[in-house]
């Protein structure tokens, strides 16, 4: 009887709970975008475009595809070896490096740009040192307004996606398969190419797709570091929406962006169809060991060095910039005099100009944390039924999978604008329903949660659930005592991703947050957009506080995970 009840419960999960994520996506994603397109359609969005199509659509589209492809490739090159290192080896500082690797993902774009500017800009620390060492008056490194700057920051942002997703799958592979291949005489490289890599391909493809979509929809990085020479679809959407108020053209760009996203999703499903292999739960620590060979030790050293150079240096430059005052010298070489100060931090709590928009950083931090925790619970609450539904066959599975990925290829600015246009009346109006902010964040976080939960749920042998049901466990007890302990690690990983995504989201939040209730990214943008060294220093100070809060939160979550 209990076995039959459990079977009915599983059918309900697959057929019934799919309605919940579909309803969420329909109300809070498709409807706002439809409202923008409807508004553009009323204005006649195809009228008068003519020859401007190539200049305003084709050129941004071609550059968007080019920079996203190149950025994804440059992220995969170091990301895959690092995924192997974090999946198979123990080494000192591993937990700290995990936190360090994930930290960039939660930072708003303006903060990351400020960090790289503090390190590699015309008056960045590295250029200042080189100018002093070489005795020159011009900065030797030209970083800003270059394609290299865009690519570097994209790798900075997305390296954690490749390492987290692929290493979680790699750590979950049944090591007995590799051991069997070695026993039959296969070399380590042959075992990797014939056994390990085919099992990992679906997860590598999924992580690659996420990185490509993030690079494809990159906004702040291209706008602030690319300069006037480079324009992606996302930048054009922002310019047409916020500067020219040209909603018809912005709607066309959004439609092109969505079509490209659908094409990428279709290609990904074609490449990964039938390649999925269930992961096998293992004994804690099985297959994880200290590096033994020279190649293994070099791989660990490479991972540590890359994370220090790529992540720690710019973030360290950001922190030191919040503590050091720079003053231009009147010398011939334009050198600077530095002095350590805490003025930038003290000024955060002083409203000297009596500004109506001043909000204490503590309140902004509380707002950000509240939205992040709400996003985490919404994403997990929707992620479980979506993951169960995706482990079943049928048209609803393919539809849900495509819809879950669409928000990643949608402009955050367009989504925020869609909320303003679509939700104008209580109870779902922007002014009186603050949950719209974590709901918007959840649209981006949900694919991470689902991609993490789905393989973990698929790895649970059906015999375990049936055995628990035969022993008298109800469907909810089966889920609580069988499913949840096995997928607990995946739940925590999904929670980390959804939390960090919410903490760093800026595009939609800038349009939805009320002036008296900003998040930390919005508050930082207010300071950094105002002229003056003091405002810039205060933005660096708030960015440092944001990093500290997020690092403590992620460190607490990391301690709950199994190595």
C-alpha positions as CSV (number, residue, x, y, z in Angstrom):
1,X,0.0,0.0,0.0
2,X,2.8,2.4,1.0
3,X,4.7,1.5,-2.2
4,X,1.7,2.3,-4.3
5,X,1.3,5.5,-2.4
6,X,4.9,6.4,-3.0
7,X,4.5,5.7,-6.7
8,X,1.5,8.0,-6.9
9,X,3.4,10.7,-5.0
10,X,6.3,10.5,-7.5
11,X,3.8,10.9,-10.4
12,X,2.3,13.9,-8.6
13,X,5.8,15.4,-8.3
14,X,6.5,15.0,-12.0
15,X,3.0,15.9,-13.4
16,X,1.6,18.2,-10.7
17,X,4.4,20.2,-9.3
18,X,5.6,21.3,-12.8
19,X,2.7,23.7,-12.7
20,X,4.3,25.7,-9.9
21,X,7.5,26.7,-11.7
22,X,5.6,27.2,-15.0
23,X,3.1,29.5,-13.2
24,X,6.0,31.4,-11.6
25,X,7.8,31.9,-14.9
26,X,4.6,32.8,-16.7
27,X,3.6,35.5,-14.2
28,X,6.9,37.0,-13.3
29,X,8.9,36.5,-16.5
30,X,6.8,36.1,-19.6
31,X,4.1,38.6,-18.6
32,X,6.5,41.5,-17.9
33,X,8.3,40.9,-21.2
34,X,5.0,40.6,-23.0
35,X,4.0,44.0,-21.5
36,X,7.1,45.6,-23.0
37,X,6.5,44.1,-26.4
38,X,2.9,45.0,-26.4
39,X,3.8,48.6,-25.5
40,X,6.3,48.7,-28.3
41,X,3.8,47.1,-30.7
42,X,1.4,49.9,-30.1
43,X,4.0,52.4,-31.1
44,X,4.8,50.6,-34.4
45,X,8.2,49.2,-33.6
46,X,9.1,48.3,-37.2
47,X,8.4,51.7,-38.7
48,X,11.3,53.8,-39.8
49,X,14.1,51.3,-39.1
50,X,15.3,50.8,-42.7
51,X,19.1,50.9,-43.0
52,X,19.5,51.3,-39.3
53,X,19.0,47.6,-38.8
54,X,22.6,46.8,-39.6
55,X,24.0,49.5,-37.5
56,X,21.7,49.1,-34.4
57,X,21.1,45.4,-34.4
58,X,23.5,43.4,-36.6
59,X,26.7,45.0,-35.4
60,X,25.9,44.7,-31.7
61,X,24.8,41.2,-32.3
62,X,28.0,40.1,-34.0
63,X,30.2,41.6,-31.4
64,X,28.0,40.1,-28.6
65,X,28.5,36.6,-30.1
66,X,32.2,37.1,-30.7
67,X,33.1,38.4,-27.2
68,X,30.8,35.8,-25.5
69,X,32.4,32.9,-27.4
70,X,35.9,34.1,-26.7
71,X,35.2,34.8,-23.1
72,X,33.7,31.3,-22.6
73,X,36.7,29.6,-24.2
74,X,39.1,31.6,-22.0
75,X,37.0,30.6,-18.9
76,X,37.0,26.9,-19.8
77,X,40.8,26.7,-20.3
78,X,41.7,27.2,-16.7
79,X,38.2,26.2,-15.3
80,X,38.3,22.5,-16.2
81,X,41.7,21.7,-14.7
82,X,40.7,23.6,-11.6
83,X,37.4,21.6,-11.4
84,X,39.6,18.4,-11.4
85,X,41.7,19.8,-8.6
86,X,38.8,20.8,-6.4
87,X,37.0,17.5,-7.0
88,X,39.8,15.1,-6.4
89,X,42.4,16.6,-4.1
90,X,42.8,17.7,-0.5
91,X,45.2,20.6,0.1
92,X,45.6,23.4,2.7
93,X,43.4,26.4,2.2
94,X,40.9,24.6,0.0
95,X,37.8,26.0,1.9
96,X,39.2,29.5,1.8
97,X,39.9,29.2,-2.0
98,X,36.3,28.0,-2.6
99,X,35.0,31.1,-0.8
100,X,37.5,33.3,-2.7
101,X,36.5,31.8,-6.0
102,X,32.8,32.4,-5.4
103,X,33.2,35.9,-4.0
104,X,33.5,37.7,-7.3
105,X,30.2,36.3,-8.4
106,X,28.2,38.3,-5.9
107,X,29.9,41.6,-6.5
108,X,28.1,44.2,-8.6
109,X,29.7,45.2,-11.8
110,X,30.6,48.7,-10.7
111,X,32.6,47.3,-7.8
112,X,34.5,44.8,-9.9
113,X,35.3,47.5,-12.5
114,X,36.5,49.7,-9.6
115,X,38.7,46.9,-8.4
116,X,40.4,46.3,-11.7
117,X,40.7,50.0,-12.2
118,X,42.4,50.3,-8.9
119,X,44.8,47.6,-9.9
120,X,45.4,48.1,-13.7
121,X,43.9,51.6,-14.5
122,X,45.9,54.6,-15.4
123,X,46.5,55.4,-11.8
124,X,46.2,51.8,-10.6
125,X,48.7,50.2,-8.2
126,X,50.5,48.2,-10.9
127,X,50.9,51.2,-13.3
128,X,52.0,53.4,-10.4
129,X,54.7,50.9,-9.5
130,X,55.8,50.5,-13.1
131,X,56.0,54.2,-13.7
132,X,58.1,54.6,-10.6
133,X,60.3,51.6,-11.5
134,X,60.8,52.5,-15.2
135,X,61.0,56.3,-14.6
136,X,58.2,57.1,-17.1
137,X,55.3,59.6,-16.9
138,X,52.8,57.6,-18.9
139,X,51.1,54.4,-17.6
140,X,52.8,51.4,-19.4
141,X,49.6,49.2,-19.2
142,X,46.6,50.2,-21.3
143,X,43.8,48.2,-19.8
144,X,40.6,50.4,-19.9
145,X,38.6,50.6,-23.1
146,X,40.0,47.4,-24.5
147,X,38.7,44.0,-25.5
148,X,41.2,42.4,-23.1
149,X,39.6,44.2,-20.2
150,X,36.2,42.8,-21.1
151,X,37.6,39.2,-21.5
152,X,39.6,39.4,-18.2
153,X,36.7,40.5,-16.1
154,X,34.4,37.9,-17.7
155,X,36.8,35.2,-16.7
156,X,37.0,36.8,-13.2
157,X,33.2,36.6,-12.9
158,X,32.5,33.1,-14.4
159,X,35.4,30.9,-13.4
160,X,33.5,29.9,-10.3
161,X,30.5,28.6,-12.4
162,X,32.7,26.2,-14.3
163,X,34.6,25.0,-11.3
164,X,31.5,24.7,-9.0
165,X,29.3,22.9,-11.5
166,X,31.9,20.6,-13.0
167,X,33.7,19.8,-9.8
168,X,30.4,18.9,-8.1
169,X,29.7,16.4,-10.9
170,X,33.2,15.1,-11.0
171,X,33.3,14.5,-7.2
172,X,30.0,12.6,-7.5
173,X,31.2,10.1,-10.2
174,X,31.5,6.5,-9.1
175,X,35.2,6.0,-8.7
176,X,34.8,2.3,-9.2
177,X,34.3,2.9,-12.9
178,X,37.7,4.5,-13.2
179,X,39.2,1.8,-11.0
180,X,37.7,-0.9,-13.2
181,X,39.2,0.7,-16.3
182,X,42.6,0.9,-14.6
183,X,42.4,-2.8,-13.6
184,X,41.7,-3.7,-17.2
185,X,44.9,-2.1,-18.2
186,X,43.9,1.4,-19.3
187,X,46.3,4.2,-18.7
188,X,45.3,7.3,-16.6
189,X,44.8,9.4,-19.8
190,X,42.9,6.6,-21.6
191,X,40.7,6.2,-18.5
192,X,39.9,9.9,-18.6
193,X,39.1,10.1,-22.3
194,X,37.1,6.9,-22.5
195,X,35.4,6.8,-19.0
196,X,35.5,10.1,-17.1
197,X,35.1,12.7,-19.9
198,X,31.9,11.1,-21.4
199,X,30.3,11.0,-18.0
200,X,31.1,14.7,-17.4
201,X,30.2,16.0,-20.9
202,X,26.5,16.8,-20.0
203,X,27.7,18.8,-16.9
204,X,30.5,20.6,-18.9
205,X,28.0,21.5,-21.6
206,X,25.5,22.8,-19.0
207,X,28.2,24.9,-17.3
208,X,29.5,26.2,-20.6
209,X,26.0,27.2,-21.6
210,X,25.6,29.2,-18.4
211,X,28.9,31.0,-18.9
212,X,28.1,31.8,-22.5
213,X,24.7,33.2,-21.6
214,X,26.2,35.4,-18.8
215,X,28.8,36.7,-21.3
216,X,26.2,37.1,-24.0
217,X,24.0,39.3,-21.7
218,X,27.0,41.1,-20.1
219,X,26.1,44.8,-19.5
220,X,28.2,46.6,-16.9
221,X,31.5,45.1,-17.9
222,X,31.1,46.1,-21.5
223,X,29.6,49.5,-20.7
224,X,32.2,50.6,-18.1
225,X,35.4,48.8,-19.5
226,X,34.7,48.6,-23.2
227,X,34.2,52.3,-23.9
228,X,32.5,53.7,-27.0
229,X,34.2,51.2,-29.4
230,X,32.3,48.2,-28.1
231,X,28.5,47.7,-27.8
232,X,26.7,44.5,-27.1
233,X,22.9,43.9,-27.3
234,X,22.6,44.5,-23.6
235,X,24.3,47.9,-23.8
236,X,22.2,48.9,-26.8
237,X,19.0,47.9,-24.9
238,X,20.1,50.1,-22.0
239,X,21.0,53.0,-24.2
240,X,17.8,52.9,-26.2
241,X,15.7,52.4,-23.0
242,X,17.3,54.8,-20.5
243,X,18.9,57.5,-22.7
244,X,16.8,57.7,-25.8
245,X,13.5,56.3,-24.4
246,X,13.2,54.3,-27.6
247,X,11.1,51.4,-26.3
248,X,10.3,50.1,-29.8
249,X,13.9,49.5,-30.7
250,X,14.7,48.2,-27.2
251,X,11.9,45.7,-27.7
252,X,13.4,44.6,-31.0
253,X,16.8,44.1,-29.4
254,X,15.2,42.1,-26.6
255,X,13.4,39.9,-29.1
256,X,16.7,39.3,-30.9
257,X,18.4,38.4,-27.7
258,X,15.6,36.0,-26.7
259,X,15.8,34.3,-30.1
260,X,19.6,33.8,-29.8
261,X,19.1,32.4,-26.3
262,X,16.6,29.8,-27.7
263,X,19.0,28.9,-30.5
264,X,21.8,28.3,-27.9
265,X,19.4,26.2,-25.8
266,X,18.3,24.1,-28.8
267,X,22.0,23.5,-29.7
268,X,22.8,22.5,-26.1
269,X,20.0,20.1,-25.9
270,X,21.0,18.5,-29.2
271,X,24.6,18.0,-28.1
272,X,23.7,16.6,-24.7
273,X,20.7,14.5,-25.7
274,X,21.0,11.0,-24.3
275,X,24.4,11.7,-22.8
276,X,23.3,12.0,-19.2
277,X,24.6,9.4,-16.8
278,X,23.3,9.2,-13.2
279,X,25.8,10.1,-10.5
280,X,26.4,7.6,-7.7
281,X,26.4,8.6,-4.0
282,X,29.7,7.7,-2.4
283,X,31.2,7.3,1.0
284,X,32.5,10.6,2.4
285,X,36.0,11.3,1.2
286,X,36.1,8.4,-1.3
287,X,38.3,9.2,-4.3
288,X,39.6,12.4,-2.6
289,X,43.3,12.4,-1.7
290,X,46.4,14.6,-1.3
291,X,48.3,15.3,-4.6
292,X,50.9,12.6,-5.1
293,X,52.6,13.1,-8.5
294,X,54.4,16.1,-9.9
295,X,51.6,16.9,-12.4
296,X,49.0,16.8,-9.6
297,X,51.1,19.1,-7.4
298,X,51.6,21.5,-10.3
299,X,47.9,21.5,-11.0
300,X,47.1,22.5,-7.4
301,X,49.8,25.2,-7.4
302,X,48.5,26.5,-10.7
303,X,44.9,26.7,-9.3
304,X,46.1,28.5,-6.2
305,X,48.3,31.0,-8.1
306,X,45.5,31.7,-10.7
307,X,42.9,32.4,-8.0
308,X,45.4,34.7,-6.2
309,X,46.3,36.7,-9.3
310,X,42.8,36.8,-10.9
311,X,40.7,37.3,-7.7
312,X,42.8,38.3,-4.8
313,X,44.8,41.0,-6.5
314,X,41.9,43.1,-7.8
315,X,39.9,42.7,-4.6
316,X,43.0,43.5,-2.6
317,X,43.5,46.6,-4.7
318,X,39.9,47.5,-4.0
319,X,40.4,47.2,-0.2
320,X,43.6,49.1,-0.1
321,X,42.1,51.9,-2.2
322,X,39.4,52.3,0.5
323,X,42.2,52.8,3.0
324,X,44.7,55.0,1.1
325,X,44.3,58.6,0.0
326,X,46.0,59.4,-3.3
327,X,47.2,63.0,-3.9
328,X,48.6,64.2,-7.2
329,X,52.1,65.5,-7.0
330,X,53.5,68.5,-8.8
331,X,56.6,66.6,-9.8
332,X,57.7,66.2,-13.3
333,X,56.7,62.6,-13.6
334,X,53.2,63.0,-12.1
335,X,53.9,60.7,-9.2
336,X,51.5,60.5,-6.3
337,X,51.8,60.7,-2.5
338,X,49.8,58.2,-0.5
339,X,48.5,58.3,3.0
340,X,46.6,55.7,5.1
341,X,43.2,57.0,6.2
342,X,39.9,55.8,7.6
343,X,38.1,58.9,6.5
344,X,36.2,57.0,3.7
345,X,34.7,54.7,6.3
346,X,33.9,57.5,8.8
347,X,32.1,59.5,6.1
348,X,29.8,56.7,5.3
349,X,27.9,57.5,8.5
350,X,27.9,61.3,8.0
351,X,25.3,63.1,5.8
352,X,27.3,66.3,5.4
353,X,25.3,67.6,2.5
354,X,21.9,66.7,4.0
355,X,21.0,64.6,1.0
356,X,17.5,63.2,0.9
357,X,18.9,60.0,-0.7
358,X,21.3,59.2,2.1
359,X,20.8,55.8,3.6
360,X,23.1,54.4,6.3
361,X,25.2,51.5,4.9
362,X,23.9,49.2,7.7
363,X,20.3,49.6,6.4
364,X,21.4,49.0,2.9
365,X,23.3,45.9,4.1
366,X,20.2,44.6,5.9
367,X,18.1,45.2,2.8
368,X,20.6,43.2,0.7
369,X,20.7,40.3,3.1
370,X,16.9,40.2,3.4
371,X,16.5,40.1,-0.3
372,X,19.2,37.4,-0.6
373,X,17.7,35.1,2.0
374,X,14.2,35.6,0.4
375,X,15.8,34.7,-3.0
376,X,17.4,31.6,-1.6
377,X,14.1,30.3,-0.2
378,X,12.1,31.1,-3.3
379,X,14.7,29.5,-5.6
380,X,14.9,26.3,-3.4
381,X,11.1,26.1,-3.1
382,X,10.8,26.3,-6.9
383,X,13.9,24.3,-7.6
384,X,12.8,21.0,-6.1
385,X,9.6,20.6,-8.1
386,X,11.4,21.8,-11.2
387,X,14.2,19.3,-10.7
388,X,11.8,16.5,-10.1
389,X,9.9,17.4,-13.3
390,X,13.1,17.6,-15.4
391,X,14.0,14.1,-14.4
392,X,10.8,12.8,-16.2
393,X,10.2,12.4,-19.9
394,X,7.7,14.3,-21.9
395,X,6.9,17.7,-23.6
396,X,6.4,19.5,-20.3
397,X,10.0,18.6,-19.3
398,X,11.5,20.2,-22.5
399,X,9.2,23.2,-22.2
400,X,10.2,23.8,-18.5
401,X,13.9,23.3,-19.3
402,X,13.8,25.9,-22.1
403,X,11.8,28.4,-19.9
404,X,14.2,28.0,-17.0
405,X,17.1,29.1,-19.1
406,X,15.4,32.0,-20.8
407,X,15.9,34.5,-17.9
408,X,19.7,34.1,-18.2
409,X,19.5,35.4,-21.7
410,X,17.3,38.3,-20.9
411,X,18.4,41.8,-20.2
412,X,18.1,42.6,-16.5
413,X,17.3,46.2,-17.4
414,X,14.5,45.0,-19.7
415,X,13.1,42.7,-16.9
416,X,13.1,45.6,-14.4
417,X,11.4,47.9,-16.9
418,X,8.9,45.1,-17.6
419,X,8.0,44.9,-13.9
420,X,7.5,48.7,-13.8
421,X,5.2,48.5,-16.9
422,X,3.3,45.3,-16.0
423,X,2.8,45.7,-12.2
424,X,1.3,49.1,-11.6
425,X,-1.7,48.2,-9.4
426,X,-1.8,46.7,-5.8
427,X,-1.0,44.2,-4.6
428,X,1.7,43.5,-7.2
429,X,2.8,47.1,-7.8
430,X,6.5,48.0,-7.5
431,X,5.9,50.6,-4.8
432,X,4.1,48.4,-2.2
433,X,5.3,44.9,-3.0
434,X,9.0,44.6,-2.1
435,X,9.1,40.9,-2.9
436,X,9.3,41.8,-6.6
437,X,13.0,42.3,-6.0
438,X,13.8,38.8,-4.7
439,X,11.4,37.4,-7.3
440,X,13.4,39.1,-10.1
441,X,16.6,37.8,-8.5
442,X,15.1,34.2,-8.3
443,X,14.6,34.2,-12.0
444,X,18.4,34.3,-12.5
445,X,19.2,32.0,-9.5
446,X,16.6,29.3,-10.3
447,X,18.6,27.7,-13.2
448,X,21.6,27.3,-10.9
449,X,19.5,25.6,-8.3
450,X,17.8,23.3,-10.8
451,X,21.1,22.4,-12.5
452,X,22.6,21.5,-9.2
453,X,19.6,19.5,-7.8
454,X,18.7,17.6,-11.0
455,X,21.7,15.3,-11.2
456,X,21.7,14.8,-7.5
457,X,18.1,13.7,-7.5
458,X,18.7,11.5,-10.6
459,X,21.5,9.7,-8.8
460,X,19.1,8.3,-6.1
461,X,18.4,4.7,-6.8
462,X,14.7,4.0,-7.0
463,X,15.2,0.9,-4.9
464,X,16.0,3.0,-1.8
465,X,12.7,4.8,-2.0
466,X,10.8,1.6,-2.6
467,X,12.5,-0.1,0.3
468,X,11.7,2.8,2.6
469,X,8.0,2.7,1.5
470,X,7.8,-1.1,2.0
471,X,9.1,-0.5,5.6
472,X,6.1,1.8,6.2
473,X,7.5,5.2,5.5
474,X,5.1,7.8,4.1
475,X,6.0,9.7,0.9
476,X,7.0,12.7,3.0
477,X,9.2,10.6,5.3
478,X,10.8,9.0,2.2
479,X,11.6,12.4,0.9
480,X,12.9,13.6,4.3
481,X,15.0,10.5,5.2
482,X,16.1,9.3,1.8
483,X,16.1,12.1,-0.8
484,X,17.1,15.1,1.3
485,X,20.2,13.5,3.0
486,X,21.5,12.4,-0.4
487,X,20.9,15.8,-2.1
488,X,21.9,17.9,1.0
489,X,25.2,18.9,-0.6
490,X,23.5,20.0,-3.8
491,X,20.9,22.0,-1.8
492,X,23.7,23.9,0.0
493,X,25.5,24.6,-3.3
494,X,22.3,25.9,-4.8
495,X,21.7,28.0,-1.7
496,X,25.2,29.5,-2.1
497,X,24.6,30.4,-5.8
498,X,21.1,31.9,-5.2
499,X,22.4,33.9,-2.2
500,X,25.4,35.3,-4.2
501,X,23.4,36.0,-7.3
502,X,20.9,38.1,-5.2
503,X,23.7,40.0,-3.4
504,X,25.3,41.1,-6.6
505,X,22.3,41.8,-8.9
506,X,22.2,45.4,-9.9
507,X,20.4,46.0,-13.3
508,X,16.9,45.1,-12.3
509,X,17.3,46.3,-8.7
510,X,18.3,49.8,-9.8
511,X,14.9,50.2,-11.3
512,X,12.8,48.4,-8.6
513,X,14.4,49.5,-5.3
514,X,12.7,52.4,-3.6
515,X,15.0,55.4,-2.9
516,X,14.6,55.0,0.9
517,X,15.4,51.2,0.7
518,X,18.4,50.6,-1.6
519,X,20.5,47.5,-1.6
520,X,24.3,47.8,-1.2
521,X,25.0,47.6,-5.0
522,X,22.6,50.5,-5.6
523,X,24.0,52.5,-2.7
524,X,27.6,51.9,-4.1
525,X,26.5,53.1,-7.5
526,X,25.1,56.3,-6.0
527,X,28.5,57.1,-4.5
528,X,30.6,56.0,-7.4
529,X,28.5,57.9,-9.9
530,X,29.2,61.2,-8.1
531,X,32.4,63.1,-8.9
532,X,35.1,63.6,-6.3
533,X,37.8,61.5,-4.6
534,X,35.8,61.3,-1.4
535,X,32.8,59.8,-3.1
536,X,35.0,57.3,-5.0
537,X,36.7,56.4,-1.7
538,X,33.3,55.9,0.0
539,X,32.2,53.6,-2.8
540,X,35.3,51.5,-2.2
541,X,34.7,51.4,1.5
542,X,31.1,50.2,1.0
543,X,32.3,47.7,-1.5
544,X,34.8,46.4,1.1
545,X,31.9,46.1,3.6
546,X,29.9,44.2,1.0
547,X,32.7,41.7,0.4
548,X,33.1,41.1,4.2
549,X,29.4,40.4,4.7
550,X,29.3,38.0,1.7
551,X,32.5,36.3,2.6
552,X,31.2,35.6,6.1
553,X,27.9,34.2,4.8
554,X,29.6,32.0,2.3
555,X,32.1,30.8,4.8
556,X,29.3,29.7,7.1
557,X,27.6,27.8,4.2
558,X,30.9,26.2,3.2
559,X,31.5,24.8,6.7
560,X,28.2,22.9,6.3
561,X,29.3,21.2,3.1
562,X,31.2,18.0,2.9
563,X,34.7,18.1,1.5
